Amino acid sequence: MKVCTCFGQIMFKACQYAINDEKMIASLKQVNVKVAQGNLQKIITWTKKSGKGRQEWERACVERRLWLQKLKTPVKTRFVSKVIMFEEVLEFKKAIILCHGRKKTIAL
């Protein structure tokens, strides 16, 4: 016997179980997506608009053996652009960590 359910019902059940899971709730409280997005936007803007930031980004990409690509900051009114930004951040995670560490040492 084949049971068909709609997408809305599946999402409702997934959210219901996520809300009831205490471990899930505790982990969500530790991460603030808006703060993370704001910090990432600052780093990306630094690598785009600052000459020193651009050089550090290029050096970090070369050291991590990644192709050189400018990261995109999201458009405020477009959810998809935020998703693209987070996907790029995951792809270039090691270079961003290296570049951000250098930014902190340069600022001091």
Order of alpha helices (4+ residues) and beta strands (2+ residues): alpha-alpha-alpha-alpha-alpha-alpha
